[in-house]
Amino acid sequence: MAKVELKKPIVEEIAENIDGAQSVVLVNYCGLTVEEDTRLRKELRENGIIYKVYKNTMMNFAFKGTPCEELSQHLEGPNAVAISKTDATAPARILAKFAKDAKALEIKAGIVEGTYYDAAGMDAVSKIPSRDELLGKLLGSIQSPIANLARVLNQIAESKNGAAEA
């Protein structure tokens, strides 16, 4: 069997994972201890993020003709890829938080909803709250004026009842 035939399923796996992905983040993991890497993989897996180490040539072939093609310029040295099909900011947020403790982890670049970001851009993306947090804040801001109005009306009603009794 030729080497190309052995590599083809791996390239197809990468292409399948990045197809329709909300976010693809490329990281340099060199220098992480086994314990740190295990914790990182566990946290990413719990959040539904695919995190794998592939050969750069395999990723390069898989990225060709996709929005991830711009990541090919960063394929030097040991790289891993974190892919999320559901939450666009989750990989960047989790990796950036983890990189604060594990200085060896470095976010190189990423694609978020089809847009390329370098390391500085991914740092900005990592600071965006999750969709659930944003929805919670929106709901709280909508609910707050209604709750305040209800309190005021209740106080008015109570004060009129007190005045009527006197």
N, C-alpha and C positions, 0 to 999 in steps of 0.2 A: 504494500500500500504506500502510495506517495505521501510525502510530508504535507503537501497541500490538502489532501483529502482528510488528514488528521486534524488540520487546523481549521478547516471550513466549519465544523459544528461549533467551535468556540466563537468564531467571528459571527456566526448566525445567532448564537446565544446573546452576545453583546448587542447586536443589532435589534434583536427582539426585546431586550430589556430597555433600550433607549427609545424604542418606537412608542410614541404616545406618552413619554415621560414628562412630568411637570418640571422636573429638576434633575440635572446631571452635574455632579460636583467631582472634580479631579483633585486628589490630595496626594501629598508626599508623606508616606507613613514611616520612612526610614528613621530608625532610632527609637521606635516605640518598643517597650518591653512586651513580653508575651501577656502579662497580666493586664497592661493598659489596652493592648489590642483586643483581648477577650472582652473587657468591659465595654469598649467602643462598639464592637460587633454586636454585643448583646443589646445595648441601648438602641442602636440603629435598627436591629431586627424587631424589637418591641414596638418601634414606631413605623413599621412597614416599609423600611428602606432597604434596598438591595445594596450590599457593600461587598465588593469583590476585588481581588487583585488579578489583573490580566497582564499579559505581555504587551508592551507598548505597540509592537507591530500589529498585534491582533486588534487592539483598540483603534489604531490608525485605519486599518481596513474597514472596520465596522462604522467608524465615524464618517467615512467618505460619502458625500451626497446627502448628509443629514444636517440638521441645525447644529449638531455637535462637532462639525468639521473644524471649527475654529479652535477646538481644544487640542487638536493635533500638534499645534506649535508648542504645547507644554509637555509633550510626551518624551521626556528625558529623565533618566534615573528611575528609581522605583516609584510606581504610581498605583493608586487604588481608585476605584470609582464608586461613588455613592449615588444611587438612582432612586427617585421617588416618583411614583405614578399618581399619587393622590395629593400630597401637600407640597407646594412649590418651595416653601421656605424651610421645611423641616430639616433636610440634610445640612444646609448651611448653618442653621441655628444650632443643631446638635454638635456638628463638627467644630464650630467656633467655640462653643462652650467647653467642649472636651479639650481643645487646643490650649485653653487658658491654663489647665492643669498639666497637660502633657505637651511641653514646649517642642517636642520633636515633630509633632503633627503640624503640617503646613497645608493650608488650602491654596491650591495653585490658581484655579479658575473654575468657571462653571457656566452652565446654560440654565436659565430659569425662564420657563414659559417661552422658549424660543429665542431669548435674548442672551448674548454672550456677555459675561462679566469677568474681569480680571480679579486678582486677589483682593484689591481694595474694594471693588464692586461687590464681591461676595461677602466681604466684611459688613458692608452696608445692608445687604440682603439678610444677613444673619441676625440683624437687629430688628427686623420686622416681626411683630408678634404673629402667632399662628392664627389661622382662620377662626378657630373657636374663640380665642381670646378677643379678636376684633369683633366678632358677633356679640360676645358678652358685653363688651364696652358699648356697642351700638344699642343693644337692648337696654342697658343701664341708663344711657343718655335719653332714650325715648321714654323709659318708665319713670324717671326722676320727676319731670314736671307734672305728670299725672298724679303721682303719689303726693307731691307737695300741694296740689290743688285739692285733693281729697282731705288732707290734713287741715287746710285752711277752712274748707266748707264744714268739716266736723267741729272745728273750734267755734265757728260762727253759730252753728246750730246749738252747741253747748252753752254759749254765752247768752243766746236768746231764751233758752230753757231756764237758765239761772235768773235772768231778768224777769221772766214771766212768773216764776215762783215767788220772787221778792215782791 
